[in-house]
Amino acid sequence: MNYRTLGRTGWKISEISFGAWAIGGAWGETDDRESLTALHVALDGGVNFFDTADVYGDGRSERLLAKLKKERKEKFYIATKAGRRLPKQTVEGYSRKNLTGWIERSLKNLNTDTIDLLQLHCPHTEVFYRPEVFGILDDLVKAGKLRHYGVSVEKVEEALKAIEFPNVQSVQIIFNIFRQRPMELFFTEAQKKKVGILARVPLASGMLSGKISRTSKFAKDDHRNFNRHGEAFDRGETFSGVDFETALQAVDELKKLAPKNVSLAQLALRWILEFPAVTCSIPGAKRPAQVSENIAASDLPPLSPATLKKIRAIYASQIKPLVHQYW
């Protein structure tokens, strides 16, 4: 496992980290024992950064990470999020009372006195134009409730606005072969300000694993079943906003580019790591085998210029018209 520095925190974190949405919920049935085993496998493989949220299984994934910390002696970092407990996203919802309440709840779930990294969880765009919200987070850092804070965003616009606030240490944004816009401007600006970038949804909801087919079935509680068109939350969260058939066609072409003994998932993760601005990729996993496959991407050699060119061409011709200007 290779490590990169997260913003100005000084933390050296694993460039392949662990996204805990899947072990919390909204990805079909999960088994806590298997999820905990997957977390242990991640630690064994050098992962030291775990990303979760208070709404993943209504605190379920946070509590699993608390259990992991109790069972292991190694030092690792936990980033959680707050804001999606609002019944409807509004600027007014990000009040001192609400933020404090959400954070106290996460502290209890994580069984800790201080959260390593708290991220605003894809709030309304207008929140990024309200300095008072970030002032509340500054106060919570001073109070010892948070070590650092960052944001998780849907749009490049929000990412660029967020890094205007001097104490934002990280931005979590969808970045993968199907969502390439962040590298055009945002990466350069984030590097100038030494802000860490967490590449979320790196496998486009599993589409870039190469294991989804036209006959794949998803459980009723799996967002890949109920949020294809943004019925429950932003549609860009599901398959990165690319329609199912188009995505499968692109995947068929991408599979041909994977080197021998390299899976499409590993190719997709290695592609993300080609960008020095990215601190880490945070693929999700429910099973130990998925974790092992993901973390192996860190040790792969860089992709060839020819492969990178072909990936750009597939994006430009098939995917870009569908997603580029929306997020």
Wavefront OBJ file of the C-alpha trace (Angstrom):
o trace
v 0.000 0.000 0.000
v 1.198 3.478 -0.872
v 0.335 6.593 1.127
v -0.317 10.244 0.330
v -0.585 13.319 2.548
v -4.113 14.557 3.229
v -4.189 18.302 2.688
v -2.565 20.256 5.484
v -3.392 17.691 8.177
v -0.005 15.991 7.965
v -1.767 12.617 7.889
v -0.309 9.978 5.596
v -3.327 8.019 4.400
v -3.672 4.954 2.212
v -4.245 5.875 -1.420
v -6.833 3.099 -1.588
v -9.091 3.612 1.401
v -12.427 2.136 2.494
v -15.866 3.583 1.770
v -18.383 2.363 4.341
v -21.665 3.217 2.635
v -22.173 -0.379 1.482
v -21.768 -1.893 4.960
v -24.318 0.558 6.326
v -27.157 0.147 3.879
v -28.761 1.056 0.525
v -26.684 -1.601 -1.271
v -28.828 -4.644 -0.612
v -28.527 -7.070 2.271
v -25.436 -6.916 4.454
v -24.102 -9.121 7.231
v -22.321 -7.338 10.087
v -19.947 -10.233 10.694
v -18.874 -10.286 7.065
v -18.623 -6.482 7.039
v -16.377 -6.536 10.100
v -14.189 -9.184 8.490
v -13.899 -6.948 5.425
v -12.797 -4.065 7.662
v -10.135 -6.254 9.260
v -8.895 -7.336 5.817
v -8.616 -3.665 4.856
v -6.460 -2.915 7.901
v -4.348 -5.993 7.227
v -3.770 -4.699 3.698
v -2.530 -1.299 4.847
v -5.733 0.735 4.689
v -5.700 3.401 7.415
v -8.519 5.704 6.296
v -12.202 4.800 6.513
v -15.003 7.010 5.212
v -18.509 6.739 6.643
v -21.563 8.896 7.440
v -24.171 9.181 10.135
v -26.912 8.123 7.706
v -25.230 4.953 6.449
v -27.594 2.457 8.002
v -28.664 5.130 10.509
v -25.291 4.900 12.250
v -24.700 1.223 11.524
v -21.410 1.706 9.678
v -20.140 4.150 12.322
v -20.809 1.562 15.028
v -18.998 -1.127 13.018
v -15.956 1.134 12.777
v -16.097 1.730 16.525
v -16.015 -2.025 16.991
v -13.036 -2.304 14.640
v -11.160 0.300 16.666
v -11.877 -1.657 19.832
v -10.581 -4.890 18.303
v -7.385 -3.505 16.737
v -4.414 -1.607 18.107
v -3.289 0.003 14.854
v -3.757 3.732 14.362
v -6.271 4.598 11.655
v -8.437 7.563 10.730
v -12.221 7.721 10.497
v -13.973 10.391 8.451
v -17.705 10.745 8.896
v -20.319 13.122 7.522
v -23.268 15.173 8.703
v -26.226 16.862 7.067
v -28.269 14.191 5.352
v -30.426 13.631 8.412
v -32.405 16.665 7.317
v -35.760 15.628 5.878
v -35.142 18.210 3.146
v -31.918 19.978 2.254
v -32.139 23.656 3.247
v -29.565 26.256 4.223
v -31.406 26.846 7.483
v -30.954 23.177 8.371
v -27.230 23.746 8.905
v -27.762 25.535 12.188
v -25.508 25.377 15.239
v -28.117 23.268 17.040
v -28.420 20.735 14.213
v -24.704 20.470 13.470
v -23.883 20.028 17.149
v -26.604 17.404 17.544
v -25.489 15.390 14.530
v -21.886 15.467 15.661
v -22.745 14.407 19.212
v -24.646 11.472 17.757
v -21.664 10.438 15.618
v -19.309 10.782 18.579
v -21.521 8.326 20.464
v -21.734 5.906 17.523
v -17.964 6.030 17.037
v -17.334 5.769 20.779
v -14.866 8.627 20.728
v -14.419 12.132 22.123
v -13.161 13.688 18.884
v -14.005 13.023 15.237
v -10.908 12.841 13.030
v -12.546 14.432 9.986
v -16.130 15.682 9.778
v -17.505 16.405 6.305
v -20.624 18.301 5.360
v -22.613 15.677 3.464
v -23.531 17.078 0.034
v -25.452 20.065 1.394
v -27.540 22.496 -0.632
v -25.310 24.583 -2.926
v -26.259 27.741 -1.050
v -24.545 26.411 2.097
v -21.183 26.990 0.406
v -22.041 30.678 0.227
v -22.721 30.931 3.971
v -19.524 31.627 5.978
v -21.441 31.280 9.235
v -21.826 27.514 8.662
v -18.068 27.099 8.426
v -17.697 29.354 11.460
v -19.751 26.843 13.454
v -17.372 24.077 12.329
v -14.407 26.227 13.412
v -15.996 26.521 16.845
v -16.471 22.756 17.055
v -12.778 22.268 16.255
v -11.862 24.712 19.039
v -14.174 22.798 21.397
v -12.293 19.574 20.658
v -15.249 17.831 18.995
v -13.498 17.752 15.603
v -9.841 17.502 14.633
v -10.489 18.705 11.106
v -13.366 19.276 8.721
v -14.031 19.084 5.008
v -16.904 18.710 2.595
v -18.494 16.145 0.336
v -19.968 17.674 -2.804
v -22.006 16.881 -5.885
v -20.743 19.658 -8.168
v -17.399 21.146 -9.177
v -18.903 24.578 -8.457
v -19.432 23.543 -4.822
v -15.904 22.157 -4.559
v -14.358 25.373 -5.847
v -16.446 27.462 -3.477
v -15.677 25.231 -0.487
v -11.912 25.640 -0.760
v -12.281 29.398 -0.373
v -12.807 28.696 3.326
v -9.328 28.478 4.886
v -9.966 25.593 7.266
v -11.529 23.187 4.770
v -8.957 20.389 4.717
v -10.543 18.028 2.218
v -13.088 17.785 -0.561
v -14.792 14.530 -1.377
v -16.052 14.511 -4.961
v -17.182 11.927 -7.501
v -14.185 11.259 -9.730
v -13.822 8.208 -11.921
v -13.493 7.192 -15.570
v -17.144 8.207 -16.052
v -16.812 11.559 -14.229
v -13.656 13.356 -15.359
v -14.596 17.034 -15.086
v -12.983 17.661 -11.644
v -9.495 17.312 -13.122
v -9.981 20.260 -15.503
v -9.860 23.134 -13.009
v -10.643 21.961 -9.514
v -7.573 19.737 -9.094
v -5.219 22.622 -9.860
v -6.985 24.971 -7.459
v -7.059 22.361 -4.681
v -3.341 21.716 -5.068
v -2.613 25.451 -4.827
v -4.413 25.566 -1.480
v -3.107 22.182 -0.284
v -6.572 20.704 0.058
v -6.914 16.932 0.054
v -9.124 15.280 -2.564
v -11.053 12.111 -1.742
v -12.280 10.419 -4.924
v -15.663 8.965 -4.108
v -17.832 6.568 -6.133
v -14.617 5.463 -7.887
v -16.253 2.413 -9.455
v -19.462 4.190 -10.522
v -21.678 2.171 -8.160
v -19.985 -1.047 -9.230
v -20.463 -0.447 -12.950
v -16.689 -0.052 -13.384
v -16.082 -3.343 -11.607
v -17.102 -5.048 -14.841
v -19.287 -7.451 -12.890
v -22.662 -5.907 -13.755
v -24.499 -7.177 -16.820
v -27.785 -6.543 -18.578
v -29.350 -9.338 -16.537
v -28.123 -8.074 -13.151
v -30.835 -7.719 -10.527
v -30.645 -5.328 -7.575
v -32.487 -5.624 -4.268
v -35.360 -3.291 -3.459
v -33.226 -1.482 -0.864
v -30.290 -1.058 -3.288
v -30.037 2.488 -4.690
v -29.038 0.992 -8.045
v -32.637 -0.187 -8.189
v -34.521 2.766 -6.707
v -32.424 5.829 -7.635
v -31.577 5.370 -11.317
v -33.256 8.660 -12.200
v -32.687 10.523 -8.941
v -35.887 9.422 -7.243
v -34.330 9.389 -3.746
v -31.245 11.627 -4.023
v -28.976 13.106 -6.685
v -28.991 10.809 -9.712
v -25.271 11.360 -10.150
v -24.720 9.133 -7.119
v -26.029 6.090 -9.014
v -23.826 4.805 -11.852
v -22.293 8.307 -11.823
v -25.346 9.624 -13.660
v -24.761 7.494 -16.774
v -27.720 5.534 -18.103
v -27.453 1.771 -17.675
v -27.163 0.695 -21.308
v -24.624 3.364 -22.274
v -22.518 2.496 -19.239
v -22.485 -1.198 -20.146
v -21.386 -0.416 -23.690
v -18.500 1.705 -22.406
v -17.533 -0.995 -19.911
v -17.265 -3.532 -22.736
v -14.664 -1.307 -24.392
v -12.819 -0.542 -21.151
v -12.436 -4.237 -20.346
v -10.262 -4.608 -23.441
v -7.792 -2.099 -21.976
v -7.101 -3.950 -18.723
v -3.617 -5.524 -18.665
v -3.301 -9.252 -18.163
v -4.329 -10.376 -14.655
v -5.747 -6.928 -13.879
v -9.494 -6.577 -13.302
v -11.523 -3.685 -14.644
v -12.042 -2.493 -11.060
v -8.288 -2.367 -10.547
v -7.811 -0.549 -13.862
v -10.420 2.015 -12.814
v -8.807 2.553 -9.407
v -5.304 2.730 -10.903
v -6.583 5.371 -13.365
v -7.657 7.588 -10.463
v -4.232 7.240 -8.844
v -2.600 8.615 -11.995
v -3.572 12.081 -10.722
v -1.212 13.461 -8.034
v -3.908 15.880 -6.834
v -5.963 12.931 -5.569
v -5.148 11.938 -2.005
v -7.057 8.673 -2.050
v -9.779 6.692 -3.720
v -12.482 5.321 -1.442
v -14.128 2.295 -3.034
v -16.837 0.598 -1.039
v -16.897 -3.085 -0.202
v -19.124 -5.527 1.630
v -17.000 -8.654 1.275
v -13.347 -9.402 2.115
v -12.581 -10.481 -1.461
v -13.720 -7.091 -2.768
v -11.394 -5.354 -0.335
v -8.417 -7.460 -1.401
v -9.116 -6.759 -5.067
v -9.420 -3.024 -4.449
v -6.279 -2.528 -2.388
v -4.152 -4.452 -4.904
v -4.610 -1.506 -7.276
v -2.175 0.525 -5.174
v 0.705 -1.718 -6.187
v -0.015 -1.737 -9.918
v 2.403 0.065 -12.245
v 1.266 3.313 -13.890
v -0.983 2.953 -16.912
v 0.634 3.431 -20.309
v 0.120 6.669 -22.276
v -1.688 4.628 -24.939
v -4.147 3.229 -22.381
v -4.787 6.669 -20.887
v -5.451 8.067 -24.359
v -7.976 5.318 -25.124
v -9.768 5.897 -21.822
v -10.040 9.605 -22.624
v -11.460 8.760 -26.052
v -14.143 6.456 -24.616
v -15.151 9.151 -22.147
v -15.224 11.883 -24.783
v -17.325 9.945 -27.277
v -19.781 8.072 -25.062
v -19.939 9.510 -21.552
v -19.017 13.190 -21.601
v -22.196 14.433 -23.340
v -24.299 12.800 -20.620
v -22.561 14.030 -17.470
v -19.863 16.617 -18.013
v -21.824 19.838 -17.615
v -24.288 18.559 -15.011
v -21.863 18.127 -12.125
l 1 2 3 4 5 6 7 8 9 10 11 12 13 14 15 16 17 18 19 20 21 22 23 24 25 26 27 28 29 30 31 32 33 34 35 36 37 38 39 40 41 42 43 44 45 46 47 48 49 50 51 52 53 54 55 56 57 58 59 60 61 62 63 64 65 66 67 68 69 70 71 72 73 74 75 76 77 78 79 80 81 82 83 84 85 86 87 88 89 90 91 92 93 94 95 96 97 98 99 100 101 102 103 104 105 106 107 108 109 110 111 112 113 114 115 116 117 118 119 120 121 122 123 124 125 126 127 128 129 130 131 132 133 134 135 136 137 138 139 140 141 142 143 144 145 146 147 148 149 150 151 152 153 154 155 156 157 158 159 160 161 162 163 164 165 166 167 168 169 170 171 172 173 174 175 176 177 178 179 180 181 182 183 184 185 186 187 188 189 190 191 192 193 194 195 196 197 198 199 200 201 202 203 204 205 206 207 208 209 210 211 212 213 214 215 216 217 218 219 220 221 222 223 224 225 226 227 228 229 230 231 232 233 234 235 236 237 238 239 240 241 242 243 244 245 246 247 248 249 250 251 252 253 254 255 256 257 258 259 260 261 262 263 264 265 266 267 268 269 270 271 272 273 274 275 276 277 278 279 280 281 282 283 284 285 286 287 288 289 290 291 292 293 294 295 296 297 298 299 300 301 302 303 304 305 306 307 308 309 310 311 312 313 314 315 316 317 318 319 320 321 322 323 324 325 326 327
